[in-house]
Amino acid sequence: MIALFGSSGYVAIVLALFIGAAGVPLPLNVMLASAGTLARHGQMSMVPLCLCSVIAAVAGDCLVYAFGAVAVRRVQIPAWIPCTVRARRLCERFLSFKSLSLMLFLTRWCVTAPATLITLTAGTRRYPLLPFLLIDIAGEALFVLLFLIPGFVLGGSWLVAAASSVALAVGVAAVGSTILVRLIPRPATAPTSA
């Protein structure tokens, strides 16, 4: 990976982040920490690295959003699936504008595994483009900074930078998973009469 950055630098980071944001699982946190280490050693510049990284990630997310908006019809529970009215309402509430906004933000930087699915859902549900872009840029900038900065600060050792990025990813994912689980709407329970 270090040899890849040494010869291609910004192009490798941009391609990796674009492809990763478009849905291909890549170790982006380790790549960003390595790029931060290269910036620490003067082989890359931190500001262009941050800008290129955020732009590439947002471009990949926009590709998925556009695919959802153009190629896939609005996601609904098909009528042939046996489902109660209560369960349908629960699904609609879970995919409401407010819940989808928070899920979009959290999946950009915190719990990144479902990011492509959430982005696709935003496109299919015709989530407004401007709020999508604002949330996406904020979340991707946070993701990039969360992993570039430890690589830069701990840049004396490639191994320490990579290990710290993995540890940070696990911690951030744990916090994000807790938040996402709390987001899932629960059906109201009927009061019991005694």
N, C-alpha and C positions, 0 to 999 in steps of 0.2 A: 504494500500500500504506500509506503514511504517513497519507493522508487517511482510509483505512478504520479505522486504529487510533485516530486522533484523534476520530472520531465514535462508534465502537462499542467501542473498547478491549478490555475483558476478554471480551465476547461474541464478538468476531471471533477472538480467540486460542483460546477454548474450542471454537468451532465448527471452526476450521481444524485444531486438534489432534485433535479427535474424528473428523472426516472423514478426515484423514490417517492416523490409526491404524487406521481401518476399511478402508484400502486405496487411497484416492484419492491419487495422487502430487501432492503440494504442496511448495513450497519452504519447509518448516517451519523450517529452520535460519536462513534469512534473516528470516522472520517473527519468530522468537524474538530474533534479534539486534536487529531494529528495536524490538521491545517492550522489550528491555533498554535501548536508547537512550532510549525514552520514559520509562522508570523513572528513568534518570539525570537527565532534565530535569524530573522531578517530576510528569509527567502520568499516571503509573501508579505503584503501590506494588509493590516487589519481592517481598515475602512473599506477598501474595494472588496475584500474578502467577504465582509458582512453584507455589503450591498448586493454583490453577485449571488451570494447564497440565498438571501431572502427573495430576490427577483426570480431565481430559478425555481425555488420551492413554490412560490405563488403561481408561477406560470404552469407548473405541473398540476397544481390544484385547480386552476382555471380550465385546463384541458379536461379533467374529470368532471368538473361542474358543467361544462359545455356539452359533454357527452350525455350527461344525465338530463340536461334541459332539452336537447335536440333528439337524441336517439331513443330515450327510454320514456315511456308514458308515466304519468303520475302514479306513484306507488300507492296502491290501495289493497286492502284485504279482499281477495276475490270472493264473490258472492257464493260460490260453490263450496267454500271452506266453511264447515259448520262452526259458527262463532256467535256468541251472544252479543246483544246490543251493548252490554256493559263492557265486554272485551274490546269491541270496536271503538267505543268512546275512549277507553284507556289508551289504545294505540294512537288515536288521533291527538289526544292530549300530550302523549309522549313526543309526537312529531310536530308539536305546535311551534310557532315562531320563536317563542322565548326558550323553550327546551332545546330546539335545534341550534339556536344562537350559542347557547352555552356549550353544547356538545361540539359545535364547530371549533370554538375557541380552545376547549380542552384537548381535542384530538389533534390540534396543530402542534402542541408542545408537550403535553403531559402523558396522555395515553394514546400513542400514535398508531397502534395497530388497527383500530377501526376507522382511521382518518379517511381512507378512500371510500369506504361504504357511506360514511356520514356526508362526505362531499357529493357523492353520487345522489344520495337522498335529497340534499339541498337543491341540486339541479332538477331532479324529477319533480320536486314539490314547488318548483318555481320560486324558490327563496330569492328575494330581491338581490340584484347583482352588487349594488353599492355597499349595503351592509355586509354581504359576503366578503367582498374585497377588503373592507376595513378590518373585519374580524380575522380574516386570513392573514393579512399583512402583520397585524399585531401578534397573532399566535406564532407565525413563522419567524418573526424577528426575535421573539422570546426564545423559541427553540434554538435558533442559530446562536444567540448570545449565551444560552445556558451551556452549550457544549464547546463553543470557541474559547470562551473566557477561561475555563479550567485548563484547556490545552495551552493557552498563552501563559497563564500564571504558573502552571506546573511544568512548563516547557523544558525544564532541564533534563527530563527523562521521558522518552517516548512511552515506556511501559507504565510509568506513573500517570501520565496524561490519559492513556487509553483505559487504564483500570479505574481512574477517577470518573471518566465519562460513563463507564458501564455502571459503577456504583451510583452515580447521580441519576442515571436513567431508571434504575430500579427504584430508587427513592421517590423520584417524581412520578413514576407509574403507580406506585403504591398510593400516593396521595391522590392522584387523579382518579384511580379506580374507586377509591372511597367516595369521592365527590360524584362520580358518574352513577354509582350504585344508589346514592341518596337522591339522584335526579329521577330515577325510575318511579313513575307515579304508582301508587298503591291504591287498589280499589277501596272505596270507603266501606267500612264495616257497619252493618246494621246494628243499632243499639239493641241490647238484650233486655228483655223485660223480666223482672223477677217476680 
